[in-house]
Amino acid sequence: MFTGIVREVGTVDSFDGSRLVVVALETAAGSAVGDSVAVAGVCLTVVKSDDGRLAFDVVPETLGRSALGGLERGSVVNIEPSLRVGDQLGGHVVQGHVDAVGRVRSVTPGGDGRRLWVDAPEEVLGYCLEKGSVAVDGVSLTVSALDESGFEVALVPHTLEVTTLGWLEPGTEVNLEPDVLAKVVERLLAARLS
């Protein structure tokens, strides 16, 4: 489990379509083989940790549900080690189980920050609500507006500085995970109504 509070931005050292190696000095120093680490919002298992590099095996299921397949040497990714007992939950509950890939519609100035619109498929939009939580590339954000095709989030200067969201441009694909609590409520209501 994660919080959506990115701890580090890493750089892809290599990716052959199945083995992803990321340079993440801080996270690598505290990660061991078998640990879970969110890479661009995708929960991956460390298979090797050596000299500031983390290696992960990426299976076809993960590639089919996320934007990881587009990574190449030099790509930057948000990194968050898994939540440990006693850690502060500063964002929202993020599983690292990406539901779908969205596409950046627009990025516009908004005060000192930016406003980001993301076009998203129905399997994500159905769980989004204004002032609710959503993870974009692993970053915990608050939905500020919705329309029939997507949602908007407001990005504060700190988020723009310490995550990859400051580099997003229209057309960029992003990993999306709506708040898991909405899914739990839906499941409980469906069971109760049946």
C-alpha positions in Angstrom: 0.0 0.0 0.0 1.1 3.5 -0.8 0.0 7.1 0.0 0.5 8.9 -3.3 3.2 11.1 -1.7 6.1 10.7 -4.1 9.4 10.3 -2.3 11.8 10.6 -5.2 12.0 11.0 -9.0 14.0 8.2 -10.6 15.4 7.8 -14.0 15.0 4.7 -16.2 18.4 3.1 -16.7 17.1 0.4 -19.0 13.9 -1.4 -20.0 13.9 -4.4 -22.4 10.1 -4.9 -22.2 10.3 -7.2 -19.2 13.1 -6.1 -16.9 12.9 -2.4 -15.8 16.0 -0.9 -14.1 15.5 2.5 -12.4 18.1 4.7 -10.8 16.6 5.8 -7.5 19.4 6.5 -5.0 17.3 7.2 -1.9 14.7 4.4 -2.4 17.4 1.9 -3.5 19.3 2.5 -0.3 16.3 1.4 1.8 14.9 -1.3 -0.5 15.6 -5.0 -0.5 14.7 -7.8 -2.8 11.0 -8.6 -2.4 10.0 -5.0 -1.4 7.2 -3.3 -3.1 7.9 0.1 -4.8 5.5 2.2 -6.8 7.0 3.3 -10.1 4.9 5.9 -11.9 2.0 4.6 -9.7 2.5 0.9 -10.5 3.3 -1.4 -7.7 6.3 -3.5 -8.6 8.5 -6.0 -6.7 12.2 -5.3 -6.3 14.1 -8.2 -7.8 17.6 -6.6 -7.5 18.9 -3.6 -5.6 22.5 -2.6 -6.4 24.5 0.6 -6.5 21.5 2.9 -6.4 19.6 0.9 -9.0 16.4 -1.0 -8.5 15.4 -3.8 -10.9 11.8 -5.0 -11.5 10.2 -7.7 -13.6 7.3 -6.3 -15.6 4.8 -8.8 -16.9 2.4 -8.5 -19.9 -0.6 -7.9 -17.5 1.1 -4.8 -16.1 2.1 -3.6 -19.6 -1.5 -4.0 -20.8 -3.0 -1.9 -17.9 -0.4 0.8 -17.6 1.8 3.3 -19.5 5.0 1.5 -18.5 5.5 0.1 -22.0 6.4 3.6 -23.2 9.3 4.0 -20.9 12.8 4.1 -22.3 16.3 4.9 -21.1 16.3 8.4 -19.6 12.5 8.5 -18.8 11.8 10.0 -15.4 9.3 8.3 -13.1 7.8 9.0 -9.7 9.0 6.6 -7.0 7.4 5.8 -3.7 8.4 2.9 -1.4 5.6 1.1 0.2 3.9 2.3 3.4 5.3 0.8 6.6 3.4 0.4 9.8 3.6 3.7 11.7 4.2 5.8 8.6 2.0 8.9 8.2 -0.7 8.6 5.6 -0.3 12.0 4.0 -2.2 11.4 0.7 -4.8 8.7 0.3 -4.8 4.9 0.2 -3.1 4.0 -3.1 -2.7 0.4 -4.0 -0.5 0.7 -7.0 -3.0 -1.3 -9.0 -3.4 1.0 -12.1 -7.0 0.8 -13.4 -6.4 2.5 -16.8 -4.2 4.8 -18.8 -5.4 8.3 -19.3 -4.2 11.0 -21.7 -3.4 14.6 -20.7 -5.9 16.9 -22.4 -4.5 20.2 -21.3 -2.1 21.9 -18.9 -2.8 25.6 -18.1 -1.5 28.1 -15.6 -3.5 28.4 -12.4 -2.1 31.0 -9.9 1.4 29.7 -8.9 0.5 26.2 -10.0 -1.2 24.6 -13.0 -4.5 23.0 -13.8 -4.3 19.6 -15.5 -7.2 18.0 -17.4 -6.9 14.3 -18.0 -9.1 12.3 -20.4 -10.0 9.0 -18.7 -12.0 5.9 -19.5 -15.3 5.2 -17.8 -13.7 2.6 -15.5 -11.9 5.5 -13.9 -14.4 8.3 -14.3 -17.2 6.2 -12.7 -15.3 6.4 -9.4 -14.3 10.1 -9.6 -16.1 12.8 -7.8 -15.4 16.5 -7.2 -13.1 16.8 -4.1 -12.5 13.1 -4.2 -9.0 11.5 -4.6 -7.3 10.1 -7.7 -3.7 9.0 -8.3 -2.0 10.2 -11.5 1.3 8.5 -12.2 1.2 7.6 -8.5 0.6 11.1 -7.2 -2.3 11.6 -4.8 -4.4 14.5 -6.1 -7.9 16.0 -5.5 -10.4 16.1 -8.4 -11.4 19.8 -8.9 -13.8 19.3 -11.8 -15.3 16.6 -14.0 -16.9 16.4 -17.4 -18.1 13.5 -19.6 -14.6 12.7 -20.8 -12.2 13.4 -17.9 -11.3 15.2 -14.8 -9.3 18.2 -13.7 -6.8 18.5 -10.9 -5.0 21.6 -9.5 -1.2 21.1 -9.2 0.5 23.2 -6.5 4.1 24.4 -7.0 5.6 21.8 -4.6 4.0 18.9 -6.6 5.3 20.4 -9.9 8.8 20.6 -8.4 9.1 17.1 -6.8 7.2 14.9 -9.2 7.1 14.2 -12.9 3.8 16.0 -13.2 5.6 19.3 -13.9 6.8 17.9 -17.2 3.4 16.7 -18.5 2.3 18.0 -21.9 -1.0 17.5 -23.8 -1.1 14.0 -25.3 1.1 12.4 -22.6 -0.2 9.0 -21.3 -0.5 8.7 -17.5 -1.3 5.9 -15.1 -4.7 6.3 -13.3 -6.0 4.8 -10.1 -9.2 6.1 -8.6 -9.7 6.0 -4.8 -10.1 2.4 -3.7 -12.7 3.4 -1.1 -15.2 4.2 -3.9 -14.8 0.7 -5.2 -15.3 -0.8 -1.8 -18.5 1.3 -1.3 -19.8 0.2 -4.7 -19.1 -3.5 -4.0 -20.8 -3.3 -0.6 -23.9 -1.5 -2.0 -24.2 -4.0 -4.8 -24.0 -6.9 -2.4 -26.7 -5.3 -0.1 -29.0 -4.6 -3.1 -28.8 -8.0 -4.5 
